[in-house]
Amino acid sequence: MSAVIHLQALGLTEYEARAYTALLALGRAVPARVARQAGIPRPKIYETLERLEGRGLAARVGQSPLEYAPLSAREYLARSRRAFDDRLGALDRDLSRLAPDPAPEAVYHLYGEPAIRSMCEDLTLNARQRLWMAGEPQLAGELERQTPRGVQVQTAELAGLPPLAVNGQRAFLLARDGEAAVIAHFVDDGSSREAHGVHTHNPVIVHLIEGYVALAARHPGAAVPVSPEP
């Protein structure tokens, strides 16, 4: 079941995850019944339940017979979220000491379609207010479906405007929140060239891309801006 997989991703062992989901289904139960429900060997169930107790996910509620009950999953998730945020904060501080943030005017090259798509997805998932996209309708559609709720999306075609790519290449533009952008050139099937592009936080380039997409959107056949979901 998916809950078991997600609990394992948070650090539980498979037996712990299965025992906890079994307890949630049973409410409270003796170890033998938890073992049957979870498909855990009887010799392993006692130590598994003790570990769940140590994690704050289960509690003993009786001694004769010995029974266990599940504790709040929401509290465990809140603790896990705080612990994860603390680790991210510590990592951010450590990385900042190792190297300063890149200059905002820097431009970074992207080589290959996977690298371009990965960067576009990162920018999309981190959008807060507005995304601008032009070219490659299939990619634009995929990114639009990944856009966080409440973010406005402006998409457009690049037809009828000065070309941004040479023959055999297809341009794609993406700008996010006036802060970051990708300019990419995909290649036609059978081409010996490799897809390539650049990623930048340079505000001049970002605003130029926004303006270009807005211009493209005013041409016939351009997409209509997508309003944020309520």
C-alpha positions as CSV (number, residue, x, y, z in Angstrom):
1,M,0.0,0.0,0.0
2,S,1.2,3.6,-0.7
3,A,1.1,4.6,3.0
4,V,3.7,2.0,3.8
5,I,6.0,3.3,1.0
6,H,5.6,6.9,2.2
7,L,6.3,5.9,5.8
8,Q,9.4,4.1,4.7
9,A,10.5,7.3,2.8
10,L,10.2,9.1,6.2
11,G,12.6,6.7,7.8
12,L,10.5,3.8,9.1
13,T,11.5,0.2,8.3
14,E,9.1,-1.8,6.3
15,Y,8.0,-3.8,9.3
16,E,7.4,-0.6,11.3
17,A,5.4,0.9,8.5
18,R,3.3,-2.2,8.1
19,A,2.7,-2.5,11.8
20,Y,1.7,1.1,12.2
21,T,-0.8,1.0,9.3
22,A,-2.2,-2.2,10.8
23,L,-2.6,-0.5,14.2
24,L,-4.4,2.4,12.4
25,A,-6.8,-0.1,10.9
26,L,-7.3,-2.1,14.2
27,G,-7.5,0.8,16.6
28,R,-5.9,-1.3,19.4
29,A,-4.8,-4.9,19.4
30,V,-2.6,-7.5,21.0
31,P,0.8,-8.0,19.2
32,A,-0.3,-11.3,17.6
33,R,-3.2,-9.7,15.9
34,V,-1.1,-6.9,14.7
35,A,1.4,-9.4,13.2
36,R,-1.4,-11.2,11.4
37,Q,-2.9,-7.9,10.0
38,A,0.5,-6.6,8.9
39,G,1.9,-9.9,7.6
40,I,4.9,-9.7,10.0
41,P,6.5,-12.8,11.5
42,R,5.4,-13.3,15.1
43,P,9.0,-13.3,16.5
44,K,9.5,-9.8,15.0
45,I,6.3,-8.1,16.1
46,Y,7.3,-7.3,19.7
47,E,10.6,-5.5,18.8
48,T,8.8,-3.8,15.9
49,L,6.1,-2.4,18.2
50,E,8.7,-1.3,20.8
51,R,10.4,0.7,18.1
52,L,7.1,2.3,17.1
53,E,6.6,3.2,20.7
54,G,10.1,4.8,20.8
55,R,9.2,6.8,17.7
56,G,6.0,8.1,19.3
57,L,3.8,6.3,16.9
58,A,2.3,3.6,19.3
59,A,1.6,3.3,23.0
60,R,0.9,0.3,25.3
61,V,-2.7,0.5,26.5
62,G,-2.9,-2.7,28.5
63,Q,-0.8,-5.4,30.2
64,S,-3.1,-8.4,30.7
65,P,-3.2,-8.9,27.8
66,L,-0.5,-6.6,26.4
67,E,-2.1,-4.3,23.8
68,Y,-0.9,-1.5,21.6
69,A,-2.7,1.5,20.1
70,P,-1.6,3.9,17.4
71,L,-0.7,7.5,18.2
72,S,-1.5,10.5,16.0
73,A,-0.1,10.3,12.5
74,R,-0.5,14.1,12.2
75,E,1.8,14.7,15.2
76,Y,4.4,12.3,13.7
77,L,4.1,14.1,10.3
78,A,4.5,17.5,12.1
79,R,7.6,16.3,13.9
80,S,9.0,14.9,10.7
81,R,8.4,18.1,8.9
82,R,10.1,20.2,11.6
83,A,13.1,17.8,11.6
84,F,13.3,18.0,7.8
85,D,13.2,21.8,7.8
86,D,15.9,21.8,10.4
87,R,18.1,19.6,8.3
88,L,17.5,21.8,5.2
89,G,18.4,24.9,7.2
90,A,21.6,23.3,8.5
91,L,22.5,22.2,5.0
92,D,21.8,25.7,3.6
93,R,24.1,27.2,6.2
94,D,26.9,24.7,5.5
95,L,26.7,25.2,1.8
96,S,26.7,28.9,2.2
97,R,30.0,28.7,4.1
98,L,31.5,26.5,1.4
99,A,30.6,28.8,-1.5
100,P,28.8,32.1,-1.9
101,D,25.6,32.4,-4.0
102,P,26.2,32.8,-7.7
103,A,26.2,36.4,-9.1
104,P,22.6,37.2,-10.3
105,E,23.9,38.2,-13.7
106,A,25.5,34.8,-14.3
107,V,24.3,32.7,-17.2
108,Y,24.6,28.9,-16.9
109,H,24.6,26.5,-19.9
110,L,22.3,23.5,-20.1
111,Y,23.2,20.6,-22.3
112,G,20.8,17.9,-23.4
113,E,17.0,17.7,-23.3
114,P,16.8,16.1,-19.8
115,A,18.8,18.9,-18.2
116,I,16.6,21.5,-19.9
117,R,13.4,19.8,-18.8
118,S,14.6,19.3,-15.3
119,M,15.5,23.0,-14.9
120,C,12.1,24.1,-16.4
121,E,10.3,21.8,-14.0
122,D,12.3,23.2,-11.0
123,L,11.4,26.8,-12.0
124,T,7.7,25.8,-12.5
125,L,7.3,24.0,-9.2
126,N,8.9,27.0,-7.4
127,A,6.7,29.6,-9.1
128,R,4.8,31.9,-6.7
129,Q,2.9,34.4,-8.9
130,R,3.5,34.2,-12.7
131,L,5.0,32.0,-15.4
132,W,5.6,33.0,-19.0
133,M,6.2,30.3,-21.6
134,A,6.5,30.3,-25.4
135,G,7.2,27.6,-27.9
136,E,7.1,23.8,-27.7
137,P,3.4,23.5,-26.9
138,Q,3.8,19.9,-25.6
139,L,6.4,20.9,-23.0
140,A,4.4,24.1,-22.1
141,G,1.3,22.0,-21.5
142,E,3.3,19.6,-19.3
143,L,4.7,22.4,-17.2
144,E,1.3,24.1,-17.0
145,R,-0.1,21.0,-15.4
146,Q,2.7,21.1,-12.8
147,T,2.1,24.8,-11.9
148,P,1.3,25.4,-8.3
149,R,-2.3,26.5,-7.5
150,G,-2.8,30.3,-7.7
151,V,0.0,30.9,-10.2
152,Q,-0.9,32.7,-13.4
153,V,0.4,31.2,-16.6
154,Q,0.9,33.0,-19.9
155,T,1.7,30.7,-22.9
156,A,2.1,31.6,-26.5
157,E,3.4,30.3,-29.8
158,L,6.4,31.8,-31.5
159,A,5.0,31.9,-35.0
160,G,5.0,35.2,-36.8
161,L,7.9,36.7,-34.8
162,P,11.6,37.0,-35.6
163,P,13.1,33.4,-35.3
164,L,15.0,32.5,-32.1
165,A,16.5,29.3,-33.5
166,V,18.2,28.2,-36.7
167,N,16.8,25.6,-39.1
168,G,16.4,22.2,-37.4
169,Q,16.0,23.8,-33.9
170,R,12.9,24.8,-31.9
171,A,13.1,27.5,-29.4
172,F,11.4,27.5,-26.0
173,L,11.2,30.4,-23.5
174,L,10.3,30.3,-19.8
175,A,10.4,33.1,-17.2
176,R,9.3,32.8,-13.6
177,D,8.3,35.6,-11.2
178,G,10.6,38.1,-12.8
179,E,13.5,36.3,-11.2
180,A,14.7,33.4,-13.3
181,A,14.5,32.2,-16.9
182,V,15.4,29.5,-19.4
183,I,16.1,29.9,-23.1
184,A,16.3,26.5,-24.8
185,H,16.8,25.2,-28.3
186,F,15.4,21.7,-28.9
187,V,16.5,19.8,-32.0
188,D,14.5,18.0,-34.7
189,D,14.5,14.2,-34.7
190,G,17.5,12.9,-36.6
191,S,19.7,15.9,-36.0
192,S,23.3,15.4,-35.0
193,R,23.0,18.4,-32.7
194,E,22.2,18.2,-29.0
195,A,19.5,20.2,-27.3
196,H,21.0,23.1,-25.4
197,G,20.0,26.2,-23.5
198,V,20.9,28.7,-20.8
199,H,19.5,29.4,-17.3
200,T,19.9,32.8,-15.7
201,H,18.7,35.1,-12.9
202,N,19.8,38.2,-14.8
203,P,16.9,40.6,-14.4
204,V,17.5,42.2,-17.8
205,I,17.2,38.8,-19.6
206,V,14.3,37.7,-17.5
207,H,12.3,40.8,-18.3
208,L,13.2,40.6,-22.0
209,I,11.8,37.1,-22.1
210,E,8.6,38.2,-20.4
211,G,8.2,41.0,-22.9
212,Y,8.8,38.6,-25.8
213,V,6.2,36.1,-24.6
214,A,3.7,39.0,-24.1
215,L,4.4,40.1,-27.7
216,A,3.9,36.6,-29.0
217,A,0.7,36.3,-27.1
218,R,-0.8,39.3,-29.0
219,H,-0.3,37.5,-32.3
220,P,-3.1,35.5,-33.9
221,G,-3.2,31.9,-32.7
222,A,-1.5,32.8,-29.4
223,A,-2.7,31.2,-26.2
224,V,-5.0,33.0,-23.8
225,P,-3.6,33.7,-20.3
226,V,-4.6,31.1,-17.8
227,S,-6.1,32.5,-14.6
228,P,-5.1,31.0,-11.3
229,E,-7.4,28.5,-9.8
230,P,-9.5,29.8,-6.9
